[in-house]
Amino acid sequence: MRLIRIGAGLPLLLAAVASFFLFPEYLSLLNTLFILAIFALAYDLLQGHAGVVSLGHAVFFGMGAYTAAVLAAHGVTEPVVGLLAALLLSGLLALLLTRIVVVGNDLTRLLVTLGIGFLMLEAANQARWLTGGADGMSDFTMGPVLGLFRFDFAGETAFWYSLAALVLVYAFLWRLTTSPFGLALRGIRENVRRMPAIGAPVRRHLATAYTISGGIAGLAGALLAQTSNFASLDMLGFERSAEVMMMATLGGTGSIPGVVLGAVGFSYLKDALSAMSPKYWHLGIGLVLMLSVFVLRGGIAGGVSALLRRLRGRG
Amino acid sequence: MARSKQPSVQAGRRSVLLAASAAAALPLARPAIAQERKLVVGVVLPLSGTFADQGRNNEEGIKTFQKIHGTKVGNVTVETVMRDDQGPGSGDLSRRLTQELIQRSRAEIILGYSFTPNALSAASLLTEAKKPGIIINAATSIITERSPYFARVSMTLPQLASSLGQWAARNGIKTVFTIVSDYGPGLDAETWFTKAFEAGGGKVVGGARTPVAAMDYSPFLQRAIEAKPEAVFGFNPGGDVSVAFMKQTKERGLSQAGIKLLVTGDVVDDNLIPAMGDALDGVISALHYQVELDNPANRRFLAGFREVAGANATPSYRTVQAYDGMALIYHALQATGGKTDADSIMNAIKGARIDSPRGPFTIDPATRDIVQNIYIRRGQQKDGRWANIAFETIEGVKDPAK
């Protein structure tokens, strides 16, 4: 089992690199797919590994986006610096919020995170001097990445920049979730009452997971703001929070390669359907989501491992 | 292609033959006529979600234009490719769609942008790609300053608000209470109404800012009535929200309290009137288009529109804006003789004068923004139906914010 999961990262990376050469006209779409994959991975550290649901995770995504945009608007135009700042600030915000999120059960968490989402949205709307309010922020220019690579029209720089971030996040989360800490998170997911009995500090573990998850979500937001030269209220809105939950579930919550595939698949489907039928594409999305629940139990990852089990059974 | 053949005609029989055989080898080339070609206009509009009706209004305008004027300008066939930007705030998406339309669909002109953030986020991209972007709805003043390739055929909110403010001051209204939605355009409306009204000697005695999607206006209207102004100035984002606002002004008895209602014309858009009914009675508004306008271009437009959208449909001012966006593109193609590079198109757009259903308008060559008539209208009954009837025309209004 463990070997298979390690192995899944490499083909995914090869496919990503190959797509650069195979689909040169789709680079800006691929860039957004990578960013959403990072966001979904960040979210799934909570839902899939620690078993903590949230309907307000876009708060951190938006925090990262605004951090990168505000920094760039005030002269800090090096993208990597913006990225690190977004990671730290969103992580800090998550740390501050842990106290009210970690207590309670799933239902109260859904309500609390939803509430935090609305609060932050209105706060960002009111702080017009900083965030541009409902008009969003687009009046900033990003510098070249590491002073070398300018963001170009076709999106080549953005493609590699986001892919590099995705690879780092993937490797980090892989390492984290297979560590004893990751094991403890899974323990919390499976039985939160028993964990204290074996001496595991549940609250501290959850706080750590929440902080890391928030930081990485902020990183994803910063990537989107930098590569699309734009930040807006939309980025911390409820729809984005709900979407990330769908992506993680569709991919197979708890499986890192599964979540990447879920995010990429869902977002690509959205784009393809909306190009095909700009008016009625929501219908297609709804059908796919419903089908995936009935046909693909455990999402894409669940489907794949069921298939593998069957193949092995025959062999 | 066609041009390169001309010298060979003079060069001798052999090259003529060569050219002829080369032409014959190309299945589509017709040497006698200038070469046929296709121009893709990429369209970015909200076609799904809460604001899908705005996108639909725009889309019907584009269809109506091509229904009346055909798809060909000279030897250029104009084709549209539509993408859905899902409404306001999705600037990252609208930027990506713009990029994809240019790169994947080979769009040479982009038409659309219903919301300010979506237009702003595409600005630097259009500048870099050197593609003209024709804005057919977004109304914040600053947009056209963000890219030299932007031109606007809709309106700016300051155009409406300050025309109305001037009119109110000129017509003896002394005190006004403002009720605007609490977001960018609402604040624009409040600022520019106040500026024009107070410059004319009026006084704003108070104001309220309401949540953008608010459906309950009674507390704000109550405060307005208690402030005892001669008039209330209102702005909100249209659609159901504005219908709710208008109905409640009637229910709370604004006119019984002797208070006039002034609104920017988008609040009482013609296609919302059936839902507002007698709440429209006596309401003064300022807008650049109403169905009742009597001019040849509007008669043609209405006939074409009813073929596209059905005999009983009422167009929105947004329908006309999209119609005029296409008119501007056709005008530019005629002026350049089919040249489609951005600089030729932009040169043709600057200073263009179009006879629109809304009356004549021009594109200011300096700002690439629209200069147009603003009509002051009163809500009243005509032939048994409620309508906005213009009683004063302010000609050639520029965006006062620039």
Interface residues (C-beta under 8 A of the other chain):
Chain A: E25 Y26 S28 L29 T32 N125 R128 G133 A134 D135 G136 S138 D139 T141 F153 A154 G155 L224 A225 S228 N229 F230 S232 L233 D234 M235 G237 S274 A275 P278 K279 Y280 W281 H282
Chain B: L45 L47 S48 A52 M82 R83 D84 P88 G89 S90 G91 D92 R95 R96 Q99 E100 Q103 R104 T116 P117 L120 S121 A123 S124 L125 E128 A129 T140 R146 Y183 G184 V212
